[in-house]
Amino acid sequence: MAEHHDTAPAELGAPMDYNEHERTYNLFLALSKWGAIICIALVAAMAFGFFAGGFFSAIILFIVICAAAWFLL
């Protein structure tokens, strides 16, 4: 069996890389934000395409919503 010779208390754990934690958290926030924006834009474009009857106009609306979010955020 492997022996564990750690001098630090078990509840402290390994030393943390706080810069990596910050980068990971910021990436998670960015992916969550853009995932929500894309889902909202997709639902709005699908509803517009269904009620207005235009596939290409729905694609254009999706692109416009995503571009507007890019400039606003």
N, C-alpha and C positions, 0 to 999 in steps of 0.2 A: 504494500500500500504506500501511496505517496504521502510524505509528511508535509505539513504546512507550518512553516516557521515565520509567520508574520508577526511583527512586533506591534503593529497598530491594532486598535480595537476593531472587531469585525463590523460594527455598525458604521464605521467611517468609510470602508470600502477602498477602492483604488483611487488614486489621484485623478481629478477631473480635468479634462481639457475644455475649459470654458469657452475658448474661441470656437472650437468645433461645435459646442452646444449652441452657441449663438447663431452660427451659420446654418445649422440644421433647423433650428426654430424659425429663422427668417425664410428659409426655403419652404418649410411647411406652411407658413403664413401666405407666401406668394402663391404656392400651388393651390391652397384652399381658396384664396381670393379669385384666382383666374379660373379655377374649376367652377365656382359658383357663377361667375360672370358668363362663362361659356354655356353653362346649363340654362341660365335665364335667357340668353340670346337665342339659343337653339329652340327653346319652348316658344318664345315670342315669334320667331321666324316660322316655325311649323304652324302656329295658329294663324299667322298672317297668310301663309301659303294656302292653308285650308279654306279660310273664309274669303280670301281675295281670288283664289284660283290660279295663282301663278307660282311656278316652281322657281324660275329665275329671279323673280322679285323677292321671294323668300330668302334665297341665297344672298342677294344684295343687301337685304335688311340685316341678315346675320353678320355680314362683313361690316356694315355700317355701325351696328351696335358694338361689335368688338373693337372697331377703330375708335369709336367715341369713348369707350371705357379706357382704352390705351392712353388717349390724350387727357382724359379727366383724372386718371389715377396716376 
